């Protein structure tokens, strides 16, 4: 991508399908390792990386007021 003139890459990641619905919400290690691999490849190519998770918000935003500790 960098050879094509890009300086950054946005990597969409959906977490909720790879973690349980109850605490401690641990992300599946295999999936997490794959995300790391993709990020590391982009960084090694000299790209800035943005992890895009806004499409997960519907899963947690509705419950944030009742599940957030203060």
Backbone as XML, in Angstrom:
<?xml version="1.0"?>
<chain id="A" units="angstrom">
  <residue number="1" name="UNK">
    <atom name="N" x="0.812" y="-1.194" z="0.000"/>
    <atom name="CA" x="0.000" y="0.000" z="0.000"/>
    <atom name="C" x="0.858" y="1.262" z="0.000"/>
  </residue>
  <residue number="2" name="UNK">
    <atom name="N" x="1.953" y="1.206" z="0.732"/>
    <atom name="CA" x="2.815" y="2.383" z="0.788"/>
    <atom name="C" x="3.377" y="2.708" z="-0.593"/>
  </residue>
  <residue number="3" name="UNK">
    <atom name="N" x="3.694" y="1.679" z="-1.379"/>
    <atom name="CA" x="4.209" y="1.908" z="-2.729"/>
    <atom name="C" x="3.195" y="2.625" z="-3.604"/>
  </residue>
  <residue number="4" name="UNK">
    <atom name="N" x="1.924" y="2.482" z="-3.264"/>
    <atom name="CA" x="0.854" y="3.144" z="-4.014"/>
    <atom name="C" x="0.610" y="4.573" z="-3.528"/>
  </residue>
  <residue number="5" name="UNK">
    <atom name="N" x="1.370" y="4.993" z="-2.501"/>
    <atom name="CA" x="1.259" y="6.369" z="-2.024"/>
    <atom name="C" x="0.459" y="6.545" z="-0.747"/>
  </residue>
  <residue number="6" name="UNK">
    <atom name="N" x="-0.036" y="5.465" z="-0.188"/>
    <atom name="CA" x="-0.788" y="5.575" z="1.056"/>
    <atom name="C" x="0.167" y="5.723" z="2.233"/>
  </residue>
  <residue number="7" name="UNK">
    <atom name="N" x="-0.243" y="6.496" z="3.242"/>
    <atom name="CA" x="0.557" y="6.658" z="4.448"/>
    <atom name="C" x="-0.087" y="5.985" z="5.648"/>
  </residue>
  <residue number="8" name="UNK">
    <atom name="N" x="-1.352" y="5.639" z="5.520"/>
    <atom name="CA" x="-2.058" y="5.042" z="6.645"/>
    <atom name="C" x="-3.038" y="3.989" z="6.141"/>
  </residue>
  <residue number="9" name="UNK">
    <atom name="N" x="-3.476" y="3.149" z="7.084"/>
    <atom name="CA" x="-4.451" y="2.117" z="6.762"/>
    <atom name="C" x="-5.437" y="2.010" z="7.927"/>
  </residue>
  <residue number="10" name="UNK">
    <atom name="N" x="-6.689" y="1.857" z="7.595"/>
    <atom name="CA" x="-7.734" y="1.660" z="8.605"/>
    <atom name="C" x="-8.093" y="0.189" z="8.589"/>
  </residue>
  <residue number="11" name="UNK">
    <atom name="N" x="-7.949" y="-0.459" z="9.735"/>
    <atom name="CA" x="-8.223" y="-1.887" z="9.830"/>
    <atom name="C" x="-9.501" y="-2.089" z="10.644"/>
  </residue>
  <residue number="12" name="UNK">
    <atom name="N" x="-10.574" y="-2.541" z="10.010"/>
    <atom name="CA" x="-11.816" y="-2.778" z="10.752"/>
    <atom name="C" x="-11.709" y="-4.056" z="11.591"/>
  </residue>
  <residue number="13" name="UNK">
    <atom name="N" x="-12.065" y="-3.938" z="12.854"/>
    <atom name="CA" x="-12.001" y="-5.084" z="13.762"/>
    <atom name="C" x="-13.311" y="-5.171" z="14.531"/>
  </residue>
  <residue number="14" name="UNK">
    <atom name="N" x="-13.905" y="-6.326" z="14.524"/>
    <atom name="CA" x="-15.108" y="-6.577" z="15.307"/>
    <atom name="C" x="-14.736" y="-7.502" z="16.457"/>
  </residue>
  <residue number="15" name="UNK">
    <atom name="N" x="-14.882" y="-6.999" z="17.671"/>
    <atom name="CA" x="-14.471" y="-7.773" z="18.844"/>
    <atom name="C" x="-15.576" y="-8.676" z="19.371"/>
  </residue>
  <residue number="16" name="UNK">
    <atom name="N" x="-16.836" y="-8.201" z="19.346"/>
    <atom name="CA" x="-17.901" y="-8.868" z="20.090"/>
    <atom name="C" x="-18.139" y="-10.322" z="19.671"/>
  </residue>
  <residue number="17" name="UNK">
    <atom name="N" x="-17.810" y="-10.662" z="18.457"/>
    <atom name="CA" x="-18.015" y="-12.049" z="18.029"/>
    <atom name="C" x="-16.877" y="-12.957" z="18.477"/>
  </residue>
  <residue number="18" name="UNK">
    <atom name="N" x="-15.895" y="-12.377" z="19.142"/>
    <atom name="CA" x="-14.722" y="-13.135" z="19.579"/>
    <atom name="C" x="-14.476" y="-13.009" z="21.077"/>
  </residue>
  <residue number="19" name="UNK">
    <atom name="N" x="-15.539" y="-12.688" z="21.823"/>
    <atom name="CA" x="-15.429" y="-12.592" z="23.268"/>
    <atom name="C" x="-16.782" y="-12.935" z="23.898"/>
  </residue>
  <residue number="20" name="UNK">
    <atom name="N" x="-16.767" y="-13.380" z="25.153"/>
    <atom name="CA" x="-18.031" y="-13.730" z="25.805"/>
    <atom name="C" x="-18.837" y="-12.485" z="26.171"/>
  </residue>
  <residue number="21" name="UNK">
    <atom name="N" x="-20.114" y="-12.682" z="26.456"/>
    <atom name="CA" x="-20.998" y="-11.580" z="26.838"/>
    <atom name="C" x="-20.901" y="-11.234" z="28.316"/>
  </residue>
  <residue number="22" name="UNK">
    <atom name="N" x="-20.097" y="-11.961" z="29.063"/>
    <atom name="CA" x="-19.959" y="-11.705" z="30.495"/>
    <atom name="C" x="-18.495" y="-11.440" z="30.848"/>
  </residue>
  <residue number="23" name="UNK">
    <atom name="N" x="-18.305" y="-10.785" z="31.977"/>
    <atom name="CA" x="-16.951" y="-10.472" z="32.446"/>
    <atom name="C" x="-16.161" y="-11.755" z="32.603"/>
  </residue>
  <residue number="24" name="UNK">
    <atom name="N" x="-14.887" y="-11.730" z="32.317"/>
    <atom name="CA" x="-14.021" y="-10.577" z="32.074"/>
    <atom name="C" x="-13.900" y="-10.174" z="30.601"/>
  </residue>
  <residue number="25" name="UNK">
    <atom name="N" x="-14.759" y="-10.662" z="29.724"/>
    <atom name="CA" x="-14.810" y="-10.246" z="28.314"/>
    <atom name="C" x="-13.495" y="-10.483" z="27.564"/>
  </residue>
  <residue number="26" name="UNK">
    <atom name="N" x="-12.818" y="-11.535" z="27.877"/>
    <atom name="CA" x="-11.526" y="-11.856" z="27.279"/>
    <atom name="C" x="-11.675" y="-12.187" z="25.796"/>
  </residue>
  <residue number="27" name="UNK">
    <atom name="N" x="-10.915" y="-11.497" z="24.982"/>
    <atom name="CA" x="-10.941" y="-11.719" z="23.536"/>
    <atom name="C" x="-10.205" y="-13.021" z="23.225"/>
  </residue>
  <residue number="28" name="UNK">
    <atom name="N" x="-10.768" y="-13.792" z="22.309"/>
    <atom name="CA" x="-10.166" y="-15.048" z="21.872"/>
    <atom name="C" x="-8.720" y="-14.806" z="21.428"/>
  </residue>
  <residue number="29" name="UNK">
    <atom name="N" x="-7.794" y="-15.562" z="21.998"/>
    <atom name="CA" x="-6.359" y="-15.356" z="21.752"/>
    <atom name="C" x="-5.982" y="-15.530" z="20.287"/>
  </residue>
  <residue number="30" name="UNK">
    <atom name="N" x="-6.574" y="-16.492" z="19.606"/>
    <atom name="CA" x="-6.254" y="-16.713" z="18.197"/>
    <atom name="C" x="-6.645" y="-15.500" z="17.363"/>
  </residue>
  <residue number="31" name="UNK">
    <atom name="N" x="-7.825" y="-14.966" z="17.631"/>
    <atom name="CA" x="-8.288" y="-13.785" z="16.902"/>
    <atom name="C" x="-7.418" y="-12.573" z="17.226"/>
  </residue>
  <residue number="32" name="UNK">
    <atom name="N" x="-7.112" y="-12.396" z="18.490"/>
    <atom name="CA" x="-6.283" y="-11.277" z="18.906"/>
    <atom name="C" x="-4.902" y="-11.348" z="18.254"/>
  </residue>
  <residue number="33" name="UNK">
    <atom name="N" x="-4.354" y="-12.534" z="18.165"/>
    <atom name="CA" x="-3.058" y="-12.713" z="17.498"/>
    <atom name="C" x="-3.133" y="-12.365" z="16.013"/>
  </residue>
  <residue number="34" name="UNK">
    <atom name="N" x="-4.253" y="-12.679" z="15.388"/>
    <atom name="CA" x="-4.410" y="-12.351" z="13.959"/>
    <atom name="C" x="-4.493" y="-10.834" z="13.767"/>
  </residue>
  <residue number="35" name="UNK">
    <atom name="N" x="-5.221" y="-10.164" z="14.651"/>
    <atom name="CA" x="-5.293" y="-8.704" z="14.571"/>
    <atom name="C" x="-3.892" y="-8.118" z="14.731"/>
  </residue>
  <residue number="36" name="UNK">
    <atom name="N" x="-3.153" y="-8.623" z="15.694"/>
    <atom name="CA" x="-1.781" y="-8.158" z="15.909"/>
    <atom name="C" x="-0.918" y="-8.400" z="14.673"/>
  </residue>
  <residue number="37" name="UNK">
    <atom name="N" x="-1.075" y="-9.560" z="14.061"/>
    <atom name="CA" x="-0.297" y="-9.876" z="12.869"/>
    <atom name="C" x="-0.566" y="-8.871" z="11.750"/>
  </residue>
  <residue number="38" name="UNK">
    <atom name="N" x="-1.819" y="-8.556" z="11.521"/>
    <atom name="CA" x="-2.180" y="-7.612" z="10.458"/>
    <atom name="C" x="-1.645" y="-6.213" z="10.780"/>
  </residue>
  <residue number="39" name="UNK">
    <atom name="N" x="-1.784" y="-5.794" z="12.031"/>
    <atom name="CA" x="-1.262" y="-4.492" z="12.440"/>
    <atom name="C" x="0.254" y="-4.454" z="12.278"/>
  </residue>
  <residue number="40" name="UNK">
    <atom name="N" x="0.920" y="-5.499" z="12.736"/>
    <atom name="CA" x="2.380" y="-5.550" z="12.621"/>
    <atom name="C" x="2.849" y="-5.496" z="11.170"/>
  </residue>
  <residue number="41" name="UNK">
    <atom name="N" x="2.126" y="-6.143" z="10.264"/>
    <atom name="CA" x="2.480" y="-6.094" z="8.839"/>
    <atom name="C" x="2.390" y="-4.666" z="8.305"/>
  </residue>
  <residue number="42" name="UNK">
    <atom name="N" x="1.339" y="-3.966" z="8.694"/>
    <atom name="CA" x="1.171" y="-2.582" z="8.236"/>
    <atom name="C" x="2.249" y="-1.682" z="8.825"/>
  </residue>
  <residue number="43" name="UNK">
    <atom name="N" x="2.547" y="-1.858" z="10.101"/>
    <atom name="CA" x="3.589" y="-1.045" z="10.742"/>
    <atom name="C" x="4.954" y="-1.323" z="10.126"/>
  </residue>
  <residue number="44" name="UNK">
    <atom name="N" x="5.221" y="-2.581" z="9.827"/>
    <atom name="CA" x="6.496" y="-2.950" z="9.212"/>
    <atom name="C" x="6.655" y="-2.314" z="7.837"/>
  </residue>
  <residue number="45" name="UNK">
    <atom name="N" x="5.544" y="-2.025" z="7.195"/>
    <atom name="CA" x="5.581" y="-1.382" z="5.881"/>
    <atom name="C" x="5.658" y="0.140" z="6.009"/>
  </residue>
  <residue number="46" name="UNK">
    <atom name="N" x="5.729" y="0.622" z="7.267"/>
    <atom name="CA" x="5.861" y="2.059" z="7.497"/>
    <atom name="C" x="4.558" y="2.823" z="7.465"/>
  </residue>
  <residue number="47" name="UNK">
    <atom name="N" x="3.449" y="2.135" z="7.619"/>
    <atom name="CA" x="2.136" y="2.783" z="7.592"/>
    <atom name="C" x="1.663" y="3.147" z="8.997"/>
  </residue>
  <residue number="48" name="UNK">
    <atom name="N" x="0.896" y="4.217" z="9.081"/>
    <atom name="CA" x="0.168" y="4.522" z="10.303"/>
    <atom name="C" x="-1.047" y="3.602" z="10.322"/>
  </residue>
  <residue number="49" name="UNK">
    <atom name="N" x="-1.432" y="3.130" z="11.506"/>
    <atom name="CA" x="-2.535" y="2.187" z="11.613"/>
    <atom name="C" x="-3.636" y="2.756" z="12.505"/>
  </residue>
  <residue number="50" name="UNK">
    <atom name="N" x="-4.859" y="2.676" z="12.022"/>
    <atom name="CA" x="-6.030" y="3.024" z="12.830"/>
    <atom name="C" x="-6.890" y="1.773" z="12.936"/>
  </residue>
  <residue number="51" name="UNK">
    <atom name="N" x="-7.184" y="1.379" z="14.164"/>
    <atom name="CA" x="-8.094" y="0.257" z="14.386"/>
    <atom name="C" x="-9.506" y="0.823" z="14.413"/>
  </residue>
  <residue number="52" name="UNK">
    <atom name="N" x="-10.328" y="0.383" z="13.494"/>
    <atom name="CA" x="-11.695" y="0.875" z="13.351"/>
    <atom name="C" x="-12.644" y="-0.070" z="14.082"/>
  </residue>
  <residue number="53" name="UNK">
    <atom name="N" x="-13.238" y="0.413" z="15.178"/>
    <atom name="CA" x="-14.165" y="-0.425" z="15.947"/>
    <atom name="C" x="-15.553" y="0.195" z="16.080"/>
  </residue>
  <residue number="54" name="UNK">
    <atom name="N" x="-15.826" y="1.259" z="15.348"/>
    <atom name="CA" x="-17.106" y="1.942" z="15.530"/>
    <atom name="C" x="-18.307" y="1.043" z="15.222"/>
  </residue>
  <residue number="55" name="UNK">
    <atom name="N" x="-18.127" y="0.038" z="14.412"/>
    <atom name="CA" x="-19.241" y="-0.851" z="14.065"/>
    <atom name="C" x="-19.584" y="-1.808" z="15.209"/>
  </residue>
  <residue number="56" name="UNK">
    <atom name="N" x="-18.778" y="-1.848" z="16.260"/>
    <atom name="CA" x="-19.096" y="-2.633" z="17.457"/>
    <atom name="C" x="-19.957" y="-1.864" z="18.448"/>
  </residue>
  <residue number="57" name="UNK">
    <atom name="N" x="-20.076" y="-0.564" z="18.265"/>
    <atom name="CA" x="-20.711" y="0.272" z="19.291"/>
    <atom name="C" x="-22.146" y="-0.125" z="19.602"/>
  </residue>
  <residue number="58" name="UNK">
    <atom name="N" x="-22.883" y="-0.611" z="18.636"/>
    <atom name="CA" x="-24.271" y="-0.996" z="18.900"/>
    <atom name="C" x="-24.341" y="-2.055" z="19.993"/>
  </residue>
  <residue number="59" name="UNK">
    <atom name="N" x="-23.293" y="-2.857" z="20.132"/>
    <atom name="CA" x="-23.279" y="-3.957" z="21.102"/>
    <atom name="C" x="-23.159" y="-3.445" z="22.527"/>
  </residue>
  <residue number="60" name="UNK">
    <atom name="N" x="-22.354" y="-2.440" z="22.764"/>
    <atom name="CA" x="-22.096" y="-1.992" z="24.128"/>
    <atom name="C" x="-22.701" y="-0.652" z="24.476"/>
  </residue>
  <residue number="61" name="UNK">
    <atom name="N" x="-22.997" y="0.185" z="23.519"/>
    <atom name="CA" x="-23.456" y="1.540" z="23.807"/>
    <atom name="C" x="-24.807" y="1.563" z="24.531"/>
  </residue>
  <residue number="62" name="UNK">
    <atom name="N" x="-25.694" y="0.643" z="24.209"/>
    <atom name="CA" x="-27.011" y="0.632" z="24.846"/>
    <atom name="C" x="-26.926" y="0.321" z="26.334"/>
  </residue>
  <residue number="63" name="UNK">
    <atom name="N" x="-25.907" y="-0.407" z="26.749"/>
    <atom name="CA" x="-25.777" y="-0.823" z="28.150"/>
    <atom name="C" x="-24.725" y="-0.044" z="28.921"/>
  </residue>
  <residue number="64" name="UNK">
    <atom name="N" x="-24.120" y="0.937" z="28.324"/>
    <atom name="CA" x="-22.976" y="1.588" z="28.966"/>
    <atom name="C" x="-23.355" y="2.258" z="30.289"/>
  </residue>
  <residue number="65" name="UNK">
    <atom name="N" x="-24.540" y="2.826" z="30.373"/>
    <atom name="CA" x="-24.940" y="3.514" z="31.600"/>
    <atom name="C" x="-25.127" y="2.549" z="32.770"/>
  </residue>
  <residue number="66" name="UNK">
    <atom name="N" x="-25.495" y="1.312" z="32.489"/>
    <atom name="CA" x="-25.742" y="0.361" z="33.570"/>
    <atom name="C" x="-24.566" y="-0.577" z="33.825"/>
  </residue>
  <residue number="67" name="UNK">
    <atom name="N" x="-23.605" y="-0.631" z="32.927"/>
    <atom name="CA" x="-22.493" y="-1.570" z="33.106"/>
    <atom name="C" x="-21.166" y="-0.895" z="33.433"/>
  </residue>
  <residue number="68" name="UNK">
    <atom name="N" x="-21.135" y="0.427" z="33.351"/>
    <atom name="CA" x="-19.900" y="1.141" z="33.624"/>
    <atom name="C" x="-19.771" y="1.401" z="35.118"/>
  </residue>
  <residue number="69" name="UNK">
    <atom name="N" x="-18.617" y="1.087" z="35.669"/>
    <atom name="CA" x="-18.364" y="1.384" z="37.079"/>
    <atom name="C" x="-17.698" y="2.737" z="37.184"/>
  </residue>
  <residue number="70" name="UNK">
    <atom name="N" x="-17.964" y="3.386" z="38.256"/>
    <atom name="CA" x="-17.393" y="4.734" z="38.444"/>
    <atom name="C" x="-16.438" y="4.744" z="39.590"/>
  </residue>
</chain>
